[in-house]
Amino acid sequence: MYDLIGDIHGNADELIRLLEALGYEKAQGVYRHPERKVIFLGDFIDRGPKIREALEVVRPMVEAGHALAIMGNHELNALAYYTEDPEEPGQYLRRRNPKNDKQIRKTVEQLNPQELRSYLEWCRTLPLWLDLKGLRVIHACWDEVAIAQIAAALEEHGGVTTSFLRSACRKGNALFHPVEVILKGREAKLPDGLSFHDSGGNVRTEIRTRWYLSPRGQTYRTYALHSEAIPCDLTIDESVIQAATSYPTTAKPVFFGHYWLSDKRPELLAENVACIDYGQTRGFLCGYRWNGEQTLSNANFVWVQGD
Ligand SMILES: [Mn+2]
């Protein structure tokens, strides 16, 4: 059975405390449990103070078979940031600009070039989702159409190659939208003229949606994952409804991270939908102890709080 662990972002101390709280012990340099495995939900790097130490826990667990891991948007971004665009020599698939430089800065500061290279090659091998017996795991959004497109492309490109990354990183290319959806979630534009400030202080005109729900009959505020910030009680526009999908209540449970649902006690989003990313920059790291149940339970969240 599996223990799911949300976005670590270089918070190795919290990771070790959470593993220990879940009964994992270090032996021959690798955390392990006699009966269980971890599934890491991606976003291991950037932001936090102990990125190397976090990777030194996660990667050996995966390589020794004590854990599975999927890719987060920060891993894909890092790969693209260091992959030169074959069509535009001297340019990288992820643009070098102040915003993108800032996102990866802590990782670049904390890892030496050899470590970074080795880590990126490992990242390239990570799956973008897992569809296992009894559960599904993805970084941000389970979307059948996007997943089918990406699966076909992985086959065609032979994995997360430079050509795959190029298609995923350039607006207008075939993989841009599907990869955005699964790694960053679905968004919906607010009615004209409306905007809000996100938790980072950025002005936003799009909401991050509760993609697992049907938007029919909802307002922008109720359909948003971070609803407290949304200044709009208008009913969701028909164009958003037409483009939306939802996650069937009868489908296998799905686990994801990414959303940084801070300031509250971890809580299921639906009986078969669990986000386990709760604002770890303040030292909060969340997990879910899964024992095969198809109806998830709030009692199975496990978390540690930083100092
Ligand atoms: Mn993320």
Residues whose N, C-alpha, C, O or C-beta is under 5 A from the ligand:
A	BS01	MN	D43 G72 N73 L183 H258
